[in-house]
Amino acid sequence: SFAIDQGGDVIGGIGLMNIYKHKAEIGYWIGKKYWNKGIATNAVKMVTSFGFKKLKLSRIYATTFVKNKASAKVLEKNGYKYEGLMKKYYLKDGKFSDALSYAKVK
């Protein structure tokens, strides 16, 4: 996991988790104040490169809430491909939500 900082202030986080053999899941968040500035896109680019080059992964995947179009766009800008819709994937505040599945392979 890595902190995303701007001028010494932590404004988000990103990391690779569920690392197993050749694959890992990428997850990230950015403080609302910093949305739409390309920060998440750049962070995903850097961590994806780290995963493929340093960890020798061949697959990195992610999920995002269906309603989170900005997160889907971040993944797409980084070459992640849409793989499908996962019904009732998330359970938040007692309610189910669907998820979009994305992956990038090397």
C-alpha positions as a Markdown table, in Angstrom:
| # | Residue | x | y | z |
|---|---|---|---|---|
| 1 | Ser | 0.0 | 0.0 | 0.0 |
| 2 | Phe | 1.1 | 3.5 | -0.8 |
| 3 | Ala | 0.0 | 7.0 | 0.4 |
| 4 | Ile | -0.9 | 9.5 | -2.3 |
| 5 | Asp | 0.5 | 12.8 | -1.2 |
| 6 | Gln | 0.5 | 16.3 | -2.5 |
| 7 | Gly | 2.9 | 18.7 | -1.0 |
| 8 | Gly | 3.4 | 16.5 | 2.0 |
| 9 | Asp | -0.3 | 16.0 | 2.7 |
| 10 | Val | -1.9 | 12.6 | 2.4 |
| 11 | Ile | -4.8 | 13.0 | 0.0 |
| 12 | Gly | -5.5 | 9.3 | -0.8 |
| 13 | Gly | -4.2 | 5.8 | -0.9 |
| 14 | Ile | -3.5 | 3.0 | -3.3 |
| 15 | Gly | -2.3 | -0.5 | -3.1 |
| 16 | Leu | -2.2 | -4.0 | -4.5 |
| 17 | Met | -4.0 | -6.6 | -2.4 |
| 18 | Asn | -5.0 | -10.2 | -2.6 |
| 19 | Ile | -1.7 | -10.9 | -4.3 |
| 20 | Tyr | -1.6 | -14.6 | -5.3 |
| 21 | Lys | 0.9 | -16.0 | -7.7 |
| 22 | His | 0.5 | -14.1 | -10.9 |
| 23 | Lys | -2.4 | -11.7 | -10.0 |
| 24 | Ala | -3.4 | -9.0 | -7.6 |
| 25 | Glu | -6.3 | -6.6 | -7.0 |
| 26 | Ile | -5.7 | -2.8 | -7.2 |
| 27 | Gly | -7.7 | -0.5 | -4.9 |
| 28 | Tyr | -7.5 | 3.3 | -4.4 |
| 29 | Trp | -9.2 | 6.3 | -3.0 |
| 30 | Ile | -8.8 | 10.0 | -3.3 |
| 31 | Gly | -10.2 | 12.8 | -1.1 |
| 32 | Lys | -13.1 | 14.5 | -2.7 |
| 33 | Lys | -11.3 | 17.8 | -2.8 |
| 34 | Tyr | -8.8 | 16.3 | -5.2 |
| 35 | Trp | -11.2 | 14.6 | -7.6 |
| 36 | Asn | -11.0 | 15.3 | -11.4 |
| 37 | Lys | -7.4 | 16.4 | -11.3 |
| 38 | Gly | -5.8 | 13.3 | -12.9 |
| 39 | Ile | -4.3 | 12.2 | -9.5 |
| 40 | Ala | -6.0 | 8.8 | -9.4 |
| 41 | Thr | -5.2 | 8.2 | -13.0 |
| 42 | Asn | -1.5 | 8.8 | -12.4 |
| 43 | Ala | -1.4 | 6.8 | -9.2 |
| 44 | Val | -3.1 | 3.8 | -10.9 |
| 45 | Lys | -0.6 | 4.1 | -13.8 |
| 46 | Met | 2.4 | 4.0 | -11.4 |
| 47 | Val | 1.1 | 1.1 | -9.2 |
| 48 | Thr | 0.1 | -0.9 | -12.2 |
| 49 | Ser | 3.6 | -0.5 | -13.6 |
| 50 | Phe | 5.1 | -1.5 | -10.2 |
| 51 | Gly | 2.9 | -4.6 | -10.2 |
| 52 | Phe | 3.9 | -5.7 | -13.6 |
| 53 | Lys | 7.6 | -4.8 | -13.5 |
| 54 | Lys | 8.7 | -5.3 | -9.9 |
| 55 | Leu | 6.2 | -8.0 | -8.7 |
| 56 | Lys | 6.2 | -9.8 | -12.1 |
| 57 | Leu | 2.4 | -10.0 | -12.1 |
| 58 | Ser | 0.6 | -10.9 | -15.3 |
| 59 | Arg | -2.9 | -9.8 | -14.2 |
| 60 | Ile | -4.2 | -6.8 | -12.1 |
| 61 | Tyr | -7.9 | -6.5 | -11.6 |
| 62 | Ala | -10.3 | -4.1 | -9.9 |
| 63 | Thr | -13.9 | -3.6 | -9.0 |
| 64 | Thr | -15.9 | -0.5 | -8.7 |
| 65 | Phe | -19.5 | 0.4 | -7.8 |
| 66 | Val | -21.7 | 0.7 | -10.9 |
| 67 | Lys | -22.5 | 4.3 | -10.0 |
| 68 | Asn | -18.8 | 5.3 | -9.7 |
| 69 | Lys | -18.3 | 6.3 | -13.4 |
| 70 | Ala | -15.1 | 8.3 | -12.5 |
| 71 | Ser | -13.4 | 5.2 | -11.1 |
| 72 | Ala | -14.3 | 3.2 | -14.1 |
| 73 | Lys | -12.8 | 6.0 | -16.3 |
| 74 | Val | -9.6 | 6.0 | -14.3 |
| 75 | Leu | -9.2 | 2.3 | -15.0 |
| 76 | Glu | -10.1 | 2.6 | -18.7 |
| 77 | Lys | -7.6 | 5.4 | -19.1 |
| 78 | Asn | -4.9 | 3.0 | -17.8 |
| 79 | Gly | -5.8 | 0.3 | -20.3 |
| 80 | Tyr | -7.9 | -1.8 | -18.0 |
| 81 | Lys | -10.6 | -3.7 | -19.9 |
| 82 | Tyr | -14.2 | -4.1 | -18.7 |
| 83 | Glu | -14.8 | -7.8 | -17.9 |
| 84 | Gly | -18.4 | -7.8 | -16.6 |
| 85 | Leu | -21.1 | -6.9 | -14.2 |
| 86 | Met | -21.1 | -8.7 | -10.9 |
| 87 | Lys | -24.6 | -8.7 | -9.3 |
| 88 | Lys | -24.9 | -8.0 | -5.5 |
| 89 | Tyr | -21.1 | -7.8 | -5.2 |
| 90 | Tyr | -21.0 | -5.2 | -2.5 |
| 91 | Leu | -22.9 | -5.1 | 0.8 |
| 92 | Lys | -22.9 | -1.5 | 2.2 |
| 93 | Asp | -25.2 | -0.1 | 4.9 |
| 94 | Gly | -27.3 | -3.3 | 4.7 |
| 95 | Lys | -27.9 | -2.8 | 0.9 |
| 96 | Phe | -26.5 | -4.8 | -2.0 |
| 97 | Ser | -24.8 | -3.0 | -4.9 |
| 98 | Asp | -23.6 | -4.3 | -8.2 |
| 99 | Ala | -20.0 | -3.9 | -9.3 |
| 100 | Leu | -18.1 | -3.5 | -12.5 |
| 101 | Ser | -15.1 | -5.8 | -13.0 |
| 102 | Tyr | -12.0 | -4.6 | -14.8 |
| 103 | Ala | -8.6 | -6.1 | -15.5 |
| 104 | Lys | -5.3 | -5.4 | -17.2 |
| 105 | Val | -3.1 | -8.3 | -18.4 |
| 106 | Lys | 0.5 | -8.3 | -19.4 |
